[in-house]
Structures are given as C-alpha cells and as structure tokens.
Amino acid sequence: MDAHTVPVSIQPLTAGWRASFHAAHAALGAAATQLPAEELRADAARLTKEVERTQRLFEALVRERVAVGAFANLTLSPWDARRLLGLPPEVVACVFNLDGVLIPSAVLHVAAWAETFDEFINVRTERTHREIAPFNPRTDYPQHIHARPRLEGVRAFLASRGIRLPEGEPSDPAGAETVHGLANRKQQAMLRRLERQGVAAFDGSRRYLELAHDAGVQCAVVSASANTVTILERAGLSELIDERVDGETIRAEHLRVKPAADTLLAACRKLGVAPEKAASFETSRAGVAAGRAAGLRLVVGVDDGGGASELRAEGADLIVSGVAELLERRAA
C-alpha cells in the first residue's frame, strides 16, 4: 500500500449487512408457525444464498482494496463476536496502549527522537567543544522518552546529559535551543516519517477491534503521543476507537503518566464505564502497574519477546504475544 493511501474501511458496511441478515433470520424464526413449511424452507434457502453471495463480494473487496475490515464475517452474531474476544462477562470496555498493542509505531518515534537529539548534540558539541553522549535508542528511549509527553521526554533526556535549556514558548521554531524548540523539532521529524513511511496496524489487533465493535464492547486508546489522532487515521483505525487519551489530553488535564493510574482512569471516564468493568492491554511494567492501580477487571500483558516474566511479576492477569493470540485461543 502506498504510504499516502488511507485504507478504505468496510466495517460500517459489514455491520449494516450483518444486522440486516440477523433481522431476516429472526423474522423467519418468528414466522415459523405462520408460513407453510415448504415456503419457509424456500425463503431460508434464498436467504442463505444471499448471505453467501454477499460474503463473497465483501471478501473480494478486501482482497482488491486492502480494506480495513479483513475480518468481515457477515454471519457472525454479536454473541459469537463477544465470545471470540476472550473477555470476562462483566467487561464492557477495553483500553489499549497504542504502540506495541495496536500499532508498531515506536520505530517511527525512536527515529524521530534520534534525529532531533543528534542534530542538537552535534551543534552543541561543535560550539562548546564538549563531548556529549549521543542519543541511544536502546537505552535512552525506554528510560527517558517512552510513555512520556513530548516536553517531559525532552527534559528527561537533557537532564541525563547534564544539560538545562530555557523552556521557551509553544510557538518556538523547531531550530530553537529551548525545550519547546526541541519538542517542535521532534514533532516535525515524526510528521515527515508518517508522511513518507505511513503506519499500519497489526492485522490481529485490527480484527480484535472490529470484533469488539460488533460485540458492542467500547474501545479507547491511551498514548503519550500528540500524534495519536494522525496515527490512528493513517492506520485506518479511527472508526473503531470510541475515545482516546493522548499527549494533548495528558497536558490539558494534568494527568500523571504510567505507572500512575490517571490515564487509564481518564479513558474509563471518557467511555462512561467503571474501571472494574474494563480491560487494559499493556506492553510495559509501568502499563501493567497502572492497570492494577486503576482497579481494572483484566490487565493483559502484550509481550513481543523477552518481557513476559516482568509483566507477570508486575501483576498482569494474562500474557499474550499479541492481541491476535486471544482470537486464536478462542477459535481453537
């Protein structure tokens, strides 16, 4: 898919057709005592053929358009969709960490931060003739940047190098040597990468969101990124997310970041559900700790390799390699 192409969402179409077919089946059931058996069988056969024909058309659309909605199953009932999610019966909402759970966007963030700090350090080294350790994606990103709003990330990294800069103003140009200037430089670098490379959701996560939507389970996203809206739009997930708590929300509402429970509780408030009726999906120890502190009914740790023991030690109820694993477990 071209980086500039926004995936076509067929989810509203499949939901509408599925509801229509369910209504038709219900009508036939209600008419069972009113219609002659032969006529009832003929109507049921015609309905089955119509469902099969429409299913094939949707599958062709998915193949041709690489559409969002690749899990379009017109015969799946809301009850079946709910069962496949693998959630406790009382859970009516899910709160997803964006990066690593729904979208592999960390690589874009890391590259944008590396570009930002490398440019800054090179200029500062030349001017001051003082050696400054460069930005190390493997250590600096998880320690100083991950899950923090952009301004906090700038301050934390600079402090790690013994550097203090003026705060500046939100309107500072991207080249200004201020906290806001560096934050704006990172924002520009991130937007360039989104424009050039695009971003795609994990297939299994997309299917999970679609099933949650069909089952009537509300979904929210939590991310410290101020680019959350853009990322969701580029990945074609916007229609499947009911609420979001992003970098702008964190700043405006003065929320503490994970491991504090603030962002998860804010997501529950936005969804209008009690924490004990929600599940969270987290990739880090801080995220799992936040889920436990928020009192969520289910905290799922998503581990793509090597961190399962830490997530379990922090209190994750369940460990999976990806959200798709939950679907595979229920389908097995």
URHULIN-V114478 format. One record per residue. RES is the residue in one small letter. SS is DSSP state (hx for helix, st for strand, lp for the rest). PSI is psi as a letter, one per 20 degrees, with the letter a starting at -180 (* if undefined). OMEGA is omega in degrees with one decimal (none if undefined). Layout:
res->(RES/RES)
ss->(SS/SS)
psi->(PSI/PSI)
omega->(OMEGA/OMEGA)
This chain:
res->(m/d/a/h/t/v/p/v/s/i/q/p/l/t/a/g/w/r/a/s/f/h/a/a/h/a/a/l/g/a/a/a/t/q/l/p/a/e/e/l/r/a/d/a/a/r/l/t/k/e/v/e/r/t/q/r/l/f/e/a/l/v/r/e/r/v/a/v/g/a/f/a/n/l/t/l/s/p/w/d/a/r/r/l/l/g/l/p/p/e/v/v/a/c/v/f/n/l/d/g/v/l/i/p/s/a/v/l/h/v/a/a/w/a/e/t/f/d/e/f/i/n/v/r/t/e/r/t/h/r/e/i/a/p/f/n/p/r/t/d/y/p/q/h/i/h/a/r/p/r/l/e/g/v/r/a/f/l/a/s/r/g/i/r/l/p/e/g/e/p/s/d/p/a/g/a/e/t/v/h/g/l/a/n/r/k/q/q/a/m/l/r/r/l/e/r/q/g/v/a/a/f/d/g/s/r/r/y/l/e/l/a/h/d/a/g/v/q/c/a/v/v/s/a/s/a/n/t/v/t/i/l/e/r/a/g/l/s/e/l/i/d/e/r/v/d/g/e/t/i/r/a/e/h/l/r/v/k/p/a/a/d/t/l/l/a/a/c/r/k/l/g/v/a/p/e/k/a/a/s/f/e/t/s/r/a/g/v/a/a/g/r/a/a/g/l/r/l/v/v/g/v/d/d/g/g/g/a/s/e/l/r/a/e/g/a/d/l/i/v/s/g/v/a/e/l/l/e/r/r/a/a)
ss->(lp/lp/lp/lp/lp/lp/lp/lp/st/lp/hx/hx/hx/hx/hx/hx/hx/hx/hx/hx/hx/hx/hx/hx/hx/hx/hx/hx/hx/hx/lp/lp/lp/lp/lp/lp/hx/hx/hx/hx/hx/hx/hx/hx/hx/hx/hx/hx/hx/hx/hx/hx/hx/hx/hx/hx/hx/hx/hx/hx/hx/hx/hx/hx/hx/lp/lp/st/lp/lp/lp/lp/lp/lp/lp/lp/lp/hx/hx/hx/hx/hx/hx/hx/hx/lp/lp/lp/lp/lp/lp/lp/st/st/st/st/st/lp/st/lp/lp/lp/st/lp/lp/hx/hx/hx/hx/hx/hx/hx/hx/hx/hx/hx/hx/hx/hx/hx/hx/hx/hx/hx/hx/hx/hx/hx/lp/lp/lp/lp/lp/lp/lp/lp/lp/lp/lp/hx/hx/hx/hx/hx/hx/lp/lp/lp/lp/hx/hx/hx/hx/hx/hx/hx/hx/hx/hx/hx/lp/lp/lp/lp/lp/lp/lp/lp/lp/lp/lp/lp/lp/lp/lp/lp/lp/lp/hx/hx/hx/hx/hx/hx/hx/hx/hx/hx/hx/hx/hx/hx/hx/hx/hx/hx/hx/lp/lp/lp/st/lp/hx/hx/hx/hx/hx/hx/hx/hx/hx/hx/hx/hx/hx/lp/lp/st/st/st/st/st/lp/lp/lp/lp/lp/hx/hx/hx/hx/hx/hx/hx/hx/lp/lp/hx/hx/hx/lp/lp/st/st/st/lp/hx/hx/hx/hx/hx/hx/lp/lp/lp/lp/lp/lp/lp/lp/lp/hx/hx/hx/hx/hx/hx/hx/hx/hx/hx/lp/lp/lp/hx/hx/hx/st/st/st/st/st/lp/lp/hx/hx/hx/hx/hx/hx/hx/hx/hx/hx/lp/lp/lp/st/st/st/st/st/lp/lp/lp/lp/lp/hx/hx/hx/hx/hx/hx/hx/lp/lp/lp/st/st/st/lp/lp/hx/hx/hx/hx/hx/hx/hx/hx/hx/lp)
psi->(p/q/h/i/p/p/q/p/p/j/g/h/g/h/g/g/g/g/h/g/h/g/h/g/g/h/g/g/g/h/j/h/i/h/q/q/g/g/h/g/h/g/g/h/g/h/g/g/h/g/g/g/g/h/g/h/g/g/h/h/g/g/g/h/j/l/q/p/k/i/k/o/o/i/i/p/r/h/g/g/g/g/h/h/h/k/q/q/h/i/p/j/q/p/o/p/p/f/p/i/g/h/p/m/i/h/h/g/g/g/h/g/g/g/g/g/h/g/g/g/g/g/g/h/g/h/h/i/k/p/p/p/p/r/p/o/h/h/g/h/g/h/h/h/g/p/j/q/q/g/g/h/g/g/g/g/g/g/h/h/j/k/p/p/q/q/g/b/q/h/j/p/q/i/i/q/m/r/g/h/g/h/g/h/g/h/g/g/g/g/h/g/h/h/g/g/h/a/q/q/q/p/g/h/h/g/h/g/g/g/h/g/g/h/i/j/p/q/p/q/p/p/q/i/p/i/j/g/g/g/g/g/g/h/i/k/i/g/i/i/p/h/r/q/o/a/h/h/g/g/g/h/j/l/q/q/r/q/j/q/i/g/h/h/h/h/g/g/g/h/i/k/q/q/h/i/j/q/q/q/o/q/i/r/h/h/g/g/h/g/g/g/h/i/k/q/h/p/o/p/p/o/o/j/o/i/j/g/h/g/g/g/h/i/j/p/h/q/p/q/i/r/h/h/h/g/g/h/g/h/h/*)
omega->(177.5/-177.1/-177.6/-176.6/174.0/-177.2/179.2/-179.5/176.4/-177.4/178.5/178.7/-179.3/179.4/-179.7/178.8/179.5/178.9/180.0/-179.6/176.4/179.0/179.4/177.3/179.4/179.9/177.7/178.1/-179.7/-177.3/-174.6/-178.1/-176.0/-176.0/173.2/-175.7/-178.1/178.7/179.3/179.3/-180.0/178.8/179.7/179.1/178.6/179.6/178.7/179.2/179.2/177.2/-179.1/179.6/-179.5/177.3/179.6/178.7/179.1/178.5/177.1/178.6/178.7/-178.4/-174.1/-173.0/-174.4/-170.2/170.0/-176.3/-175.0/178.7/-176.0/177.1/-172.9/-177.9/-177.7/179.9/174.9/179.1/178.6/179.1/179.3/-179.1/-177.8/-178.0/178.4/-178.4/172.8/-175.5/-175.4/-178.3/-178.9/-179.0/177.5/177.5/-174.4/164.6/-173.6/-173.9/177.8/177.4/179.8/-171.2/175.9/-174.3/-177.7/-178.8/177.7/179.2/-178.4/-179.5/179.5/177.3/179.9/177.7/-178.2/-175.6/178.6/178.1/-179.4/-176.7/179.3/-179.9/-176.7/179.0/179.0/-176.8/-174.0/-176.2/178.4/-179.9/178.1/-179.9/-179.9/177.3/179.3/-176.9/-174.5/-177.0/-175.3/-177.8/-179.7/-174.8/-171.6/-169.3/-170.8/175.9/176.4/170.2/-171.3/-178.6/178.4/178.1/177.7/-178.1/-177.1/179.8/179.3/179.2/179.9/178.8/179.1/-177.2/173.8/177.9/172.7/177.9/-176.9/-178.2/178.0/-178.6/-179.1/176.4/-175.7/-179.4/-177.1/177.5/174.4/177.5/179.0/179.3/178.0/178.2/178.6/176.8/178.0/179.6/179.1/179.3/179.5/-179.6/177.2/-179.5/176.5/179.9/-174.4/-173.8/-174.6/178.1/-178.2/177.8/169.7/-178.6/-178.6/178.8/176.7/179.1/-179.9/178.4/179.7/178.5/177.3/178.5/179.6/-178.5/-179.1/177.5/-179.3/-177.0/175.9/177.2/174.6/178.8/176.2/-177.3/173.6/179.9/-175.3/-179.1/-179.3/-179.2/179.3/179.7/-179.2/179.8/179.3/-177.5/-172.3/-176.3/-177.0/-179.9/-177.0/-178.5/177.2/170.8/-174.4/-177.8/179.1/177.5/-179.8/-179.7/-175.3/-176.6/177.8/-179.0/172.4/-178.7/177.5/18.7/173.7/-175.3/-169.2/-173.2/178.7/176.9/177.3/177.8/178.1/177.7/-179.8/178.8/-178.9/179.5/176.2/-179.5/-178.0/175.1/-177.9/174.3/176.4/-178.9/-169.8/-179.2/-173.7/176.2/178.9/179.3/178.2/178.5/178.1/178.2/177.5/-178.9/-179.5/-179.9/179.6/-176.6/-177.5/176.0/-178.2/175.5/179.3/-175.6/179.1/174.1/170.9/-175.3/-175.2/-177.0/178.7/179.2/179.6/179.8/-179.7/175.1/177.4/179.2/-173.0/177.6/176.3/177.9/178.6/-178.2/179.5/-179.2/177.7/178.7/-179.5/179.7/-176.2/-179.1/-177.1/none)
